[in-house]
């Protein structure tokens, strides 16, 4: 579900959790964090 955002999560699960808005908002951020932790993203911004 993380790779495809909220669209990758089965609709029945979202409906049962009654958390559609939260999952829709959280999935892209969770994916970004997961890929960074896995070392799949190189951040080119200078800090």
PDB file of N, H, CA, C and O in Angstrom:
ATOM      1  N   UNK A   1       0.799  -1.195   0.000  1.00  0.00           N
ATOM      2  CA  UNK A   1       0.000   0.000   0.000  1.00  0.00           C
ATOM      3  C   UNK A   1       0.837   1.252   0.000  1.00  0.00           C
ATOM      4  O   UNK A   1       0.393   2.289  -0.492  1.00  0.00           O
ATOM      5  N   UNK A   2       2.041   1.183   0.540  1.00  0.00           N
ATOM      6  H   UNK A   2       2.401   0.341   0.940  1.00  0.00           H
ATOM      7  CA  UNK A   2       2.850   2.389   0.647  1.00  0.00           C
ATOM      8  C   UNK A   2       3.335   2.851  -0.710  1.00  0.00           C
ATOM      9  O   UNK A   2       3.296   4.046  -1.000  1.00  0.00           O
ATOM     10  N   UNK A   3       3.784   1.952  -1.532  1.00  0.00           N
ATOM     11  H   UNK A   3       3.815   0.980  -1.296  1.00  0.00           H
ATOM     12  CA  UNK A   3       4.342   2.329  -2.828  1.00  0.00           C
ATOM     13  C   UNK A   3       3.318   3.031  -3.709  1.00  0.00           C
ATOM     14  O   UNK A   3       3.666   3.952  -4.448  1.00  0.00           O
ATOM     15  N   UNK A   4       2.077   2.613  -3.639  1.00  0.00           N
ATOM     16  H   UNK A   4       1.795   1.865  -3.038  1.00  0.00           H
ATOM     17  CA  UNK A   4       1.050   3.177  -4.500  1.00  0.00           C
ATOM     18  C   UNK A   4       0.170   4.186  -3.779  1.00  0.00           C
ATOM     19  O   UNK A   4      -0.858   4.605  -4.311  1.00  0.00           O
ATOM     20  N   UNK A   5       0.561   4.575  -2.583  1.00  0.00           N
ATOM     21  H   UNK A   5       1.396   4.235  -2.151  1.00  0.00           H
ATOM     22  CA  UNK A   5      -0.246   5.525  -1.819  1.00  0.00           C
ATOM     23  C   UNK A   5      -1.535   4.895  -1.341  1.00  0.00           C
ATOM     24  O   UNK A   5      -1.631   3.675  -1.208  1.00  0.00           O
ATOM     25  N   UNK A   6      -2.512   5.719  -1.087  1.00  0.00           N
ATOM     26  H   UNK A   6      -2.434   6.711  -1.195  1.00  0.00           H
ATOM     27  CA  UNK A   6      -3.788   5.228  -0.564  1.00  0.00           C
ATOM     28  C   UNK A   6      -4.497   4.336  -1.572  1.00  0.00           C
ATOM     29  O   UNK A   6      -5.304   3.492  -1.183  1.00  0.00           O
ATOM     30  N   UNK A   7      -4.211   4.507  -2.858  1.00  0.00           N
ATOM     31  H   UNK A   7      -3.555   5.192  -3.173  1.00  0.00           H
ATOM     32  CA  UNK A   7      -4.881   3.689  -3.873  1.00  0.00           C
ATOM     33  C   UNK A   7      -4.444   2.226  -3.806  1.00  0.00           C
ATOM     34  O   UNK A   7      -5.137   1.351  -4.324  1.00  0.00           O
ATOM     35  N   UNK A   8      -3.305   1.955  -3.175  1.00  0.00           N
ATOM     36  H   UNK A   8      -2.742   2.666  -2.754  1.00  0.00           H
ATOM     37  CA  UNK A   8      -2.829   0.587  -3.043  1.00  0.00           C
ATOM     38  C   UNK A   8      -3.399  -0.151  -1.851  1.00  0.00           C
ATOM     39  O   UNK A   8      -3.169  -1.350  -1.694  1.00  0.00           O
ATOM     40  N   UNK A   9      -4.142   0.554  -1.007  1.00  0.00           N
ATOM     41  H   UNK A   9      -4.329   1.529  -1.134  1.00  0.00           H
ATOM     42  CA  UNK A   9      -4.749  -0.059   0.173  1.00  0.00           C
ATOM     43  C   UNK A   9      -6.148  -0.535  -0.195  1.00  0.00           C
ATOM     44  O   UNK A   9      -6.915   0.228  -0.783  1.00  0.00           O
ATOM     45  N   UNK A  10      -6.500  -1.772   0.132  1.00  0.00           N
ATOM     46  H   UNK A  10      -5.877  -2.392   0.609  1.00  0.00           H
ATOM     47  CA  UNK A  10      -7.835  -2.272  -0.212  1.00  0.00           C
ATOM     48  C   UNK A  10      -8.940  -1.374   0.349  1.00  0.00           C
ATOM     49  O   UNK A  10      -8.895  -0.974   1.512  1.00  0.00           O
ATOM     50  N   UNK A  11      -9.918  -1.066  -0.480  1.00  0.00           N
ATOM     51  H   UNK A  11      -9.954  -1.391  -1.426  1.00  0.00           H
ATOM     52  CA  UNK A  11     -11.005  -0.166  -0.089  1.00  0.00           C
ATOM     53  C   UNK A  11     -11.746  -0.667   1.141  1.00  0.00           C
ATOM     54  O   UNK A  11     -12.131   0.128   1.998  1.00  0.00           O
ATOM     55  N   UNK A  12     -11.949  -1.974   1.236  1.00  0.00           N
ATOM     56  H   UNK A  12     -11.636  -2.620   0.539  1.00  0.00           H
ATOM     57  CA  UNK A  12     -12.671  -2.523   2.391  1.00  0.00           C
ATOM     58  C   UNK A  12     -11.927  -2.244   3.695  1.00  0.00           C
ATOM     59  O   UNK A  12     -12.551  -1.987   4.725  1.00  0.00           O
ATOM     60  N   UNK A  13     -10.597  -2.294   3.651  1.00  0.00           N
ATOM     61  H   UNK A  13     -10.090  -2.502   2.815  1.00  0.00           H
ATOM     62  CA  UNK A  13      -9.807  -2.001   4.849  1.00  0.00           C
ATOM     63  C   UNK A  13      -9.967  -0.540   5.251  1.00  0.00           C
ATOM     64  O   UNK A  13     -10.134  -0.230   6.430  1.00  0.00           O
ATOM     65  N   UNK A  14      -9.917   0.351   4.273  1.00  0.00           N
ATOM     66  H   UNK A  14      -9.781   0.099   3.315  1.00  0.00           H
ATOM     67  CA  UNK A  14     -10.086   1.780   4.558  1.00  0.00           C
ATOM     68  C   UNK A  14     -11.464   2.039   5.143  1.00  0.00           C
ATOM     69  O   UNK A  14     -11.595   2.775   6.122  1.00  0.00           O
ATOM     70  N   UNK A  15     -12.488   1.443   4.555  1.00  0.00           N
ATOM     71  H   UNK A  15     -12.382   0.846   3.761  1.00  0.00           H
ATOM     72  CA  UNK A  15     -13.854   1.642   5.041  1.00  0.00           C
ATOM     73  C   UNK A  15     -14.032   1.088   6.452  1.00  0.00           C
ATOM     74  O   UNK A  15     -14.689   1.708   7.289  1.00  0.00           O
ATOM     75  N   UNK A  16     -13.447  -0.078   6.714  1.00  0.00           N
ATOM     76  H   UNK A  16     -12.914  -0.582   6.035  1.00  0.00           H
ATOM     77  CA  UNK A  16     -13.567  -0.678   8.046  1.00  0.00           C
ATOM     78  C   UNK A  16     -12.860   0.161   9.105  1.00  0.00           C
ATOM     79  O   UNK A  16     -13.315   0.240  10.246  1.00  0.00           O
ATOM     80  N   UNK A  17     -11.766   0.777   8.733  1.00  0.00           N
ATOM     81  H   UNK A  17     -11.396   0.713   7.806  1.00  0.00           H
ATOM     82  CA  UNK A  17     -11.031   1.608   9.688  1.00  0.00           C
ATOM     83  C   UNK A  17     -11.647   2.994   9.844  1.00  0.00           C
ATOM     84  O   UNK A  17     -11.335   3.711  10.795  1.00  0.00           O
ATOM     85  N   UNK A  18     -12.514   3.370   8.922  1.00  0.00           N
ATOM     86  H   UNK A  18     -12.768   2.788   8.149  1.00  0.00           H
ATOM     87  CA  UNK A  18     -13.122   4.697   8.898  1.00  0.00           C
ATOM     88  C   UNK A  18     -12.044   5.777   8.976  1.00  0.00           C
ATOM     89  O   UNK A  18     -12.182   6.762   9.702  1.00  0.00           O
ATOM     90  N   UNK A  19     -10.982   5.575   8.222  1.00  0.00           N
ATOM     91  H   UNK A  19     -10.870   4.775   7.632  1.00  0.00           H
ATOM     92  CA  UNK A  19      -9.842   6.479   8.292  1.00  0.00           C
ATOM     93  C   UNK A  19      -9.366   6.909   6.912  1.00  0.00           C
ATOM     94  O   UNK A  19      -8.176   7.163   6.725  1.00  0.00           O
ATOM     95  N   UNK A  20     -10.249   6.994   5.966  1.00  0.00           N
ATOM     96  H   UNK A  20     -11.216   6.788   6.118  1.00  0.00           H
ATOM     97  CA  UNK A  20      -9.864   7.302   4.593  1.00  0.00           C
ATOM     98  C   UNK A  20      -9.050   8.591   4.497  1.00  0.00           C
ATOM     99  O   UNK A  20      -8.011   8.611   3.836  1.00  0.00           O
ATOM    100  N   UNK A  21      -9.494   9.651   5.133  1.00  0.00           N
ATOM    101  H   UNK A  21     -10.338   9.635   5.669  1.00  0.00           H
ATOM    102  CA  UNK A  21      -8.799  10.936   5.036  1.00  0.00           C
ATOM    103  C   UNK A  21      -7.390  10.829   5.589  1.00  0.00           C
ATOM    104  O   UNK A  21      -6.441  11.335   4.991  1.00  0.00           O
ATOM    105  N   UNK A  22      -7.254  10.171   6.731  1.00  0.00           N
ATOM    106  H   UNK A  22      -8.025   9.760   7.218  1.00  0.00           H
ATOM    107  CA  UNK A  22      -5.942  10.063   7.354  1.00  0.00           C
ATOM    108  C   UNK A  22      -4.991   9.216   6.516  1.00  0.00           C
ATOM    109  O   UNK A  22      -3.820   9.563   6.367  1.00  0.00           O
ATOM    110  N   UNK A  23      -5.482   8.119   5.974  1.00  0.00           N
ATOM    111  H   UNK A  23      -6.434   7.837   6.095  1.00  0.00           H
ATOM    112  CA  UNK A  23      -4.640   7.269   5.135  1.00  0.00           C
ATOM    113  C   UNK A  23      -4.242   7.975   3.850  1.00  0.00           C
ATOM    114  O   UNK A  23      -3.105   7.856   3.392  1.00  0.00           O
ATOM    115  N   UNK A  24      -5.180   8.708   3.272  1.00  0.00           N
ATOM    116  H   UNK A  24      -6.103   8.804   3.644  1.00  0.00           H
ATOM    117  CA  UNK A  24      -4.895   9.429   2.036  1.00  0.00           C
ATOM    118  C   UNK A  24      -3.815  10.478   2.257  1.00  0.00           C
ATOM    119  O   UNK A  24      -2.954  10.678   1.400  1.00  0.00           O
ATOM    120  N   UNK A  25      -3.856  11.138   3.388  1.00  0.00           N
ATOM    121  H   UNK A  25      -4.555  10.976   4.085  1.00  0.00           H
ATOM    122  CA  UNK A  25      -2.861  12.165   3.686  1.00  0.00           C
ATOM    123  C   UNK A  25      -1.525  11.570   4.111  1.00  0.00           C
ATOM    124  O   UNK A  25      -0.474  12.117   3.778  1.00  0.00           O
ATOM    125  N   UNK A  26      -1.550  10.467   4.836  1.00  0.00           N
ATOM    126  H   UNK A  26      -2.404  10.022   5.107  1.00  0.00           H
ATOM    127  CA  UNK A  26      -0.333   9.906   5.407  1.00  0.00           C
ATOM    128  C   UNK A  26       0.458   9.041   4.435  1.00  0.00           C
ATOM    129  O   UNK A  26       1.682   8.974   4.548  1.00  0.00           O
ATOM    130  N   UNK A  27      -0.185   8.384   3.495  1.00  0.00           N
ATOM    131  H   UNK A  27      -1.180   8.438   3.403  1.00  0.00           H
ATOM    132  CA  UNK A  27       0.500   7.423   2.622  1.00  0.00           C
ATOM    133  C   UNK A  27       1.670   8.028   1.845  1.00  0.00           C
ATOM    134  O   UNK A  27       2.737   7.415   1.824  1.00  0.00           O
ATOM    135  N   UNK A  28       1.534   9.196   1.204  1.00  0.00           N
ATOM    136  H   UNK A  28       0.667   9.695   1.221  1.00  0.00           H
ATOM    137  CA  UNK A  28       2.681   9.744   0.467  1.00  0.00           C
ATOM    138  C   UNK A  28       3.866  10.075   1.377  1.00  0.00           C
ATOM    139  O   UNK A  28       5.014   9.846   0.998  1.00  0.00           O
ATOM    140  N   UNK A  29       3.605  10.604   2.554  1.00  0.00           N
ATOM    141  H   UNK A  29       2.672  10.790   2.862  1.00  0.00           H
ATOM    142  CA  UNK A  29       4.683  10.941   3.485  1.00  0.00           C
ATOM    143  C   UNK A  29       5.335   9.684   4.025  1.00  0.00           C
ATOM    144  O   UNK A  29       6.552   9.641   4.205  1.00  0.00           O
ATOM    145  N   UNK A  30       4.536   8.660   4.283  1.00  0.00           N
ATOM    146  H   UNK A  30       3.547   8.695   4.137  1.00  0.00           H
ATOM    147  CA  UNK A  30       5.084   7.405   4.772  1.00  0.00           C
ATOM    148  C   UNK A  30       5.980   6.768   3.711  1.00  0.00           C
ATOM    149  O   UNK A  30       7.048   6.243   4.027  1.00  0.00           O
ATOM    150  N   UNK A  31       5.544   6.816   2.461  1.00  0.00           N
ATOM    151  H   UNK A  31       4.677   7.242   2.205  1.00  0.00           H
ATOM    152  CA  UNK A  31       6.345   6.258   1.367  1.00  0.00           C
ATOM    153  C   UNK A  31       7.678   6.989   1.250  1.00  0.00           C
ATOM    154  O   UNK A  31       8.725   6.361   1.097  1.00  0.00           O
ATOM    155  N   UNK A  32       7.635   8.310   1.321  1.00  0.00           N
ATOM    156  H   UNK A  32       6.784   8.821   1.445  1.00  0.00           H
ATOM    157  CA  UNK A  32       8.861   9.104   1.214  1.00  0.00           C
ATOM    158  C   UNK A  32       9.826   8.748   2.346  1.00  0.00           C
ATOM    159  O   UNK A  32      11.023   8.581   2.112  1.00  0.00           O
ATOM    160  N   UNK A  33       9.313   8.635   3.556  1.00  0.00           N
ATOM    161  H   UNK A  33       8.341   8.771   3.746  1.00  0.00           H
ATOM    162  CA  UNK A  33      10.150   8.284   4.704  1.00  0.00           C
ATOM    163  C   UNK A  33      10.714   6.875   4.562  1.00  0.00           C
ATOM    164  O   UNK A  33      11.890   6.647   4.845  1.00  0.00           O
ATOM    165  N   UNK A  34       9.893   5.939   4.130  1.00  0.00           N
ATOM    166  H   UNK A  34       8.937   6.124   3.900  1.00  0.00           H
ATOM    167  CA  UNK A  34      10.341   4.550   3.977  1.00  0.00           C
ATOM    168  C   UNK A  34      11.434   4.428   2.925  1.00  0.00           C
ATOM    169  O   UNK A  34      12.396   3.685   3.122  1.00  0.00           O
ATOM    170  N   UNK A  35      11.306   5.140   1.815  1.00  0.00           N
ATOM    171  H   UNK A  35      10.524   5.743   1.655  1.00  0.00           H
ATOM    172  CA  UNK A  35      12.335   5.052   0.777  1.00  0.00           C
ATOM    173  C   UNK A  35      13.630   5.710   1.227  1.00  0.00           C
ATOM    174  O   UNK A  35      14.714   5.232   0.892  1.00  0.00           O
ATOM    175  N   UNK A  36      13.534   6.782   1.968  1.00  0.00           N
ATOM    176  H   UNK A  36      12.653   7.170   2.240  1.00  0.00           H
ATOM    177  CA  UNK A  36      14.753   7.423   2.486  1.00  0.00           C
ATOM    178  C   UNK A  36      15.470   6.511   3.468  1.00  0.00           C
ATOM    179  O   UNK A  36      16.693   6.378   3.419  1.00  0.00           O
ATOM    180  N   UNK A  37      14.715   5.884   4.354  1.00  0.00           N
ATOM    181  H   UNK A  37      13.722   5.992   4.394  1.00  0.00           H
ATOM    182  CA  UNK A  37      15.330   4.987   5.340  1.00  0.00           C
ATOM    183  C   UNK A  37      15.948   3.766   4.670  1.00  0.00           C
ATOM    184  O   UNK A  37      16.942   3.224   5.154  1.00  0.00           O
ATOM    185  N   UNK A  38      15.370   3.340   3.573  1.00  0.00           N
ATOM    186  H   UNK A  38      14.563   3.781   3.179  1.00  0.00           H
ATOM    187  CA  UNK A  38      15.893   2.173   2.860  1.00  0.00           C
ATOM    188  C   UNK A  38      17.098   2.536   1.994  1.00  0.00           C
ATOM    189  O   UNK A  38      17.746   1.653   1.431  1.00  0.00           O
ATOM    190  N   UNK A  39      17.400   3.830   1.886  1.00  0.00           N
ATOM    191  H   UNK A  39      16.873   4.547   2.343  1.00  0.00           H
ATOM    192  CA  UNK A  39      18.538   4.265   1.092  1.00  0.00           C
ATOM    193  C   UNK A  39      18.249   4.320  -0.392  1.00  0.00           C
ATOM    194  O   UNK A  39      19.175   4.274  -1.202  1.00  0.00           O
ATOM    195  N   UNK A  40      16.979   4.417  -0.768  1.00  0.00           N
ATOM    196  H   UNK A  40      16.226   4.454  -0.110  1.00  0.00           H
ATOM    197  CA  UNK A  40      16.611   4.431  -2.179  1.00  0.00           C
ATOM    198  C   UNK A  40      16.517   5.844  -2.746  1.00  0.00           C
ATOM    199  O   UNK A  40      16.273   6.021  -3.940  1.00  0.00           O
ATOM    200  N   UNK A  41      16.711   6.853  -1.893  1.00  0.00           N
ATOM    201  H   UNK A  41      16.910   6.710  -0.923  1.00  0.00           H
ATOM    202  CA  UNK A  41      16.591   8.244  -2.322  1.00  0.00           C
ATOM    203  C   UNK A  41      17.866   8.975  -1.949  1.00  0.00           C
ATOM    204  O   UNK A  41      18.384   8.816  -0.843  1.00  0.00           O
ATOM    205  N   UNK A  42      18.363   9.764  -2.862  1.00  0.00           N
ATOM    206  H   UNK A  42      17.943   9.893  -3.760  1.00  0.00           H
ATOM    207  CA  UNK A  42      19.513  10.615  -2.580  1.00  0.00           C
ATOM    208  C   UNK A  42      19.013  12.050  -2.554  1.00  0.00           C
ATOM    209  O   UNK A  42      18.513  12.558  -3.558  1.00  0.00           O
ATOM    210  N   UNK A  43      19.149  12.703  -1.406  1.00  0.00           N
ATOM    211  H   UNK A  43      19.555  12.291  -0.591  1.00  0.00           H
ATOM    212  CA  UNK A  43      18.692  14.082  -1.255  1.00  0.00           C
ATOM    213  C   UNK A  43      19.783  15.013  -1.763  1.00  0.00           C
ATOM    214  O   UNK A  43      20.882  15.040  -1.209  1.00  0.00           O
ATOM    215  N   UNK A  44      19.492  15.775  -2.813  1.00  0.00           N
ATOM    216  H   UNK A  44      18.600  15.753  -3.263  1.00  0.00           H
ATOM    217  CA  UNK A  44      20.476  16.658  -3.427  1.00  0.00           C
ATOM    218  C   UNK A  44      20.432  18.075  -2.873  1.00  0.00           C
ATOM    219  O   UNK A  44      21.242  18.917  -3.262  1.00  0.00           O
ATOM    220  N   UNK A  45      19.504  18.343  -1.979  1.00  0.00           N
ATOM    221  H   UNK A  45      18.846  17.659  -1.664  1.00  0.00           H
ATOM    222  CA  UNK A  45      19.432  19.679  -1.382  1.00  0.00           C
ATOM    223  C   UNK A  45      20.600  19.886  -0.437  1.00  0.00           C
ATOM    224  O   UNK A  45      21.003  18.970   0.281  1.00  0.00           O
ATOM    225  N   UNK A  46      21.137  21.086  -0.442  1.00  0.00           N
ATOM    226  H   UNK A  46      20.809  21.830  -1.025  1.00  0.00           H
ATOM    227  CA  UNK A  46      22.223  21.414   0.478  1.00  0.00           C
ATOM    228  C   UNK A  46      21.626  21.944   1.770  1.00  0.00           C
ATOM    229  O   UNK A  46      20.736  22.794   1.754  1.00  0.00           O
ATOM    230  N   UNK A  47      22.121  21.438   2.883  1.00  0.00           N
ATOM    231  H   UNK A  47      22.844  20.747   2.896  1.00  0.00           H
ATOM    232  CA  UNK A  47      21.617  21.913   4.172  1.00  0.00           C
ATOM    233  C   UNK A  47      22.707  22.563   4.966  1.00  0.00           C
ATOM    234  O   UNK A  47      22.467  23.024   6.082  1.00  0.00           O
TER     235      UNK A  47
END
